[in-house]
Amino acid sequence: MAALATAERVTAVKGPPPMRRASLTAAVVLVSALALLPVLMLVGYALLAPGSSTLQLGAEGLEQVVNTVVLVVGVGLIGAVVGTANGWLTACCHFPGRRWLRLAQVLPLAAPAFVLATVLVDLGSRWGYRFHGIGWAVLLLSLTTYTYVFLLSTESFSMSGHRQLEACRSLGVGPWGSFRRVALPLALPSIGAGVALSGMEVVNELGAVEMLGVPTLSRGILQRWQGEGDLQGAVGLALIALVMVSLLVGAERWLRHRSRRWNMGHEGTSSLQWQLSGWRCYTAQLLTVVPPVVSLAIPLTWLVMSLDHLQSDSLEELVALTLRSLGLALAAAVVTVVAAVLLAIARRWLPQPFLRQLTFVAGMGYAIPGTVLALALMLIGGPLGLSPLLLLLWGYSDRFLAVSKGGLDAALERIPPSVDEAATGLGCSWSQVLKRVHLPLLKGPMLVGALLVFVDTVKELPLTFSLRPFDFDTLAVRVYQYAGDERVSTALIPALLIVALGLVAAVALMPSLERLGSGADQS
Amino acid sequence: MKRITSTTLKGASAGLMVVSISTAVGAGLAQQAPVEIGVYSGRHYNTDKELYRQFTARTGIRVKVLESKDDAVIERLKSEGRNSPADVLVLVDAARLDIATDQGLFQPSRSAALERDVPANLRDSKGRWFGLTRRVRAVVVNPKLVNPATIRTYADLANPALKGKLCLRERKSPYNQSLVASQMILRGESTTRAWVRGMVANVKQPFFTSDTPLARAVARGECGVGVVNSYYVARMLSGAGGAEDKRLAQQVKIVYVNPSHVNISGAGVTRYAKNPQAAIKLIEFLASPTGGRGYAEANNEYPLRGVGNNPYLKGFGTFRADGVSVEQIGSRTRAATKAMEADGWK
């Protein structure tokens, strides 16, 4: 029987005196300082700027807040249901096409929401239908963000799999019962982390809500800052966004705390999955096939309708754009995952409450809208003459730290502290435990984190747009410019390349995830 | 006294030597490394890059480009201050040009070529920026629903007869902000606000988020009349959006009201340009009849003078500009935006 334990409260791993972990402490302080500096810079700038005013929301500001809340809640609900269902179905059930459908779940994440919105609005205006308003925004953003929930929950489902299933079977519990009564409660932290991530993404979304004409906080921030030159007002709105994201993160942590369970080791699923047949099989296929197909169908419909006037950059230019996106995304994925592992491990190892709080706060960069973060980084980097590429990487890692950290925290909490204690008892330092125990166990969430950061960076817009150096357009930048000029026919090929890059990354990583699930079985 | 003089002389000659050596080294370097200038631009058309290449072929001056949005490049230039690698700033909206000027992002330049090629009302009197292209905020009409002859001025858009037939783009569009600002200059604040309220009452909700879908909606008869930049319709007519788009564009009529609001794109030498001479050469090239035509044709815009050779623009007929200066538009844009918000322009 799997060793499941429930802890009353979190305790840091006991072991050698904290002095030995000075290097870890230093690294954590450095990473957190880098992550927090832009926010502090911004708040300072807003406070020191002349003519400080109190934040006046007004009817418009209120509408922006309400719309943002509706979006976050709506997208969170739909994302949680679809992401969890598809996560469990493709991890724990067997039905024809499962492997491919599992892979395909990454497609919607790879399709930038602003591209889908632009294409929908353009298609609609040709057909005489207006895609407009918050309902469409909820649907579209659910489509492009449910993958967060899917990836984190499916990883949890495959990890905590097979012995439970065995137990369920011997107790006569069916697939639905095993999902509801065993797998779901165990996956709650991951689902919560996924919903929180999608919520943060929604708070940040700009291009799609602009196209669909939905006034949100991120639009209000940009409007106040650049449109009205009211930086304090913009920072004030940004702080509201920050509060919303803090609530999301807080809710996720509370959820995780409630269902804190440790799972000894990892077990595979490959040999034992629920065989679905009949209507159950068809339902599973339908549920898993619809989102990826829709996310591909939107741009492909456009492509087919527009073959007669499709325009493209030269091949040379497309290759250059792709290589830049690829390079930036790889660099961002590596830097961010390393930083996230450091912070996640530190939360486990460092006893000082201050440092543990710091690791929590450091992940809040995701809450700062990209445009605002870009402003903060320009304020830091401009006077110092820092290289734009360096600033860009800094921005990416700051913004996506939470993306890779969320899954890691959830996964680390499944590893019982007794493992660490046993290792330290045997004389291992934290770095040895990290290398020999945690990293192998965390391979799955690290890969998922890297994949998410990679895909997010390829899609990322406001930071890249504001901070890139001369002659350094990326795919996303080019798509946004073409779409902004209302030249969808030119935007489509780079847009499809973005989707392709995301898909390639997913295809490259999925086998390792699958192996992770089944590897322990053979050992 | 003698000693002081000789010391001074020694010092001076040493100084001169340093200067002459550094000049020589500088000249040597200049010969080795080609001059390079950085351009921050609110425009992004692939043909622009071809123009910059032509400029390099002519002058040997290399051009690095960062294409973005007006507001974003303004913020970037501001934050970079003296460290900015940009020599030229290109913006595509009159109000933004004025804002950048107010914030001291340009330096004054004098150029006989620019004074010849750019009409005085399309450049800054102190030479801080120079217009490059013109775009007209036009009224697009579906003749089956609205008689184009009934639209003679922007004021006619507030006519209650157009209730439920008028389509407008959101307030956020800089083109609409500049339009309202120019009306405030011409017709005063209260008349303009009454006009805005009248239009808002006529609007078929919701407001559009871009011009092309708005033009299509007029063509399909979902709206009778709308306000767009004429180059969007010219682009549709050119077939760039496909045969169906071209057919739709042929259903509408572009009406240039009298007088029309004309917005511009323009460029100036940045305050901390490392290469101001090379920078002004690029602006001269872009404003010259050759370069200027390329800049205008890339986007179906009007060149600085006349209509150019663009067949679609020729088809739209002539227009009379309202004569409101860029500075005036810039000074009223914020007030205009506030008024639009207060009067229900989404």
HADDOCK unambig.tbl for C-alpha pairs under 7 A between the chains (distance, minus, plus):
assign (segid A and resid 122 and name CA) (segid B and resid 213 and name CA) 6.58 0.50 0.50
assign (segid A and resid 125 and name CA) (segid B and resid 213 and name CA) 5.19 0.50 0.50
assign (segid A and resid 125 and name CA) (segid B and resid 216 and name CA) 6.38 0.50 0.50
assign (segid A and resid 125 and name CA) (segid B and resid 217 and name CA) 6.64 0.50 0.50
assign (segid A and resid 126 and name CA) (segid B and resid 216 and name CA) 6.99 0.50 0.50
assign (segid A and resid 211 and name CA) (segid B and resid 209 and name CA) 5.73 0.50 0.50
assign (segid A and resid 213 and name CA) (segid B and resid 209 and name CA) 6.09 0.50 0.50
assign (segid A and resid 226 and name CA) (segid B and resid 71 and name CA) 6.03 0.50 0.50
assign (segid A and resid 228 and name CA) (segid B and resid 334 and name CA) 6.49 0.50 0.50
assign (segid A and resid 306 and name CA) (segid B and resid 242 and name CA) 6.72 0.50 0.50
assign (segid A and resid 308 and name CA) (segid B and resid 242 and name CA) 6.41 0.50 0.50
assign (segid A and resid 309 and name CA) (segid B and resid 240 and name CA) 6.33 0.50 0.50
assign (segid A and resid 309 and name CA) (segid B and resid 241 and name CA) 6.33 0.50 0.50
assign (segid A and resid 309 and name CA) (segid B and resid 242 and name CA) 5.04 0.50 0.50
assign (segid A and resid 378 and name CA) (segid B and resid 76 and name CA) 6.74 0.50 0.50
assign (segid A and resid 378 and name CA) (segid B and resid 79 and name CA) 5.89 0.50 0.50
assign (segid A and resid 379 and name CA) (segid B and resid 79 and name CA) 5.54 0.50 0.50
assign (segid A and resid 382 and name CA) (segid B and resid 79 and name CA) 5.26 0.50 0.50
assign (segid A and resid 382 and name CA) (segid B and resid 80 and name CA) 3.94 0.50 0.50
assign (segid A and resid 382 and name CA) (segid B and resid 81 and name CA) 6.99 0.50 0.50
assign (segid A and resid 382 and name CA) (segid B and resid 83 and name CA) 6.78 0.50 0.50
assign (segid A and resid 383 and name CA) (segid B and resid 79 and name CA) 7.00 0.50 0.50
assign (segid A and resid 383 and name CA) (segid B and resid 80 and name CA) 5.80 0.50 0.50
assign (segid A and resid 383 and name CA) (segid B and resid 81 and name CA) 6.86 0.50 0.50
assign (segid A and resid 383 and name CA) (segid B and resid 83 and name CA) 6.72 0.50 0.50
assign (segid A and resid 385 and name CA) (segid B and resid 83 and name CA) 5.85 0.50 0.50
assign (segid A and resid 465 and name CA) (segid B and resid 68 and name CA) 6.70 0.50 0.50
assign (segid A and resid 466 and name CA) (segid B and resid 72 and name CA) 6.24 0.50 0.50
assign (segid A and resid 469 and name CA) (segid B and resid 66 and name CA) 6.95 0.50 0.50
assign (segid A and resid 470 and name CA) (segid B and resid 64 and name CA) 5.77 0.50 0.50
assign (segid A and resid 470 and name CA) (segid B and resid 65 and name CA) 5.20 0.50 0.50
assign (segid A and resid 470 and name CA) (segid B and resid 66 and name CA) 4.76 0.50 0.50
assign (segid A and resid 471 and name CA) (segid B and resid 64 and name CA) 6.20 0.50 0.50
assign (segid A and resid 471 and name CA) (segid B and resid 65 and name CA) 5.37 0.50 0.50
assign (segid A and resid 471 and name CA) (segid B and resid 66 and name CA) 5.88 0.50 0.50
assign (segid A and resid 481 and name CA) (segid B and resid 44 and name CA) 6.94 0.50 0.50
assign (segid A and resid 486 and name CA) (segid B and resid 212 and name CA) 6.70 0.50 0.50
assign (segid A and resid 489 and name CA) (segid B and resid 241 and name CA) 6.74 0.50 0.50
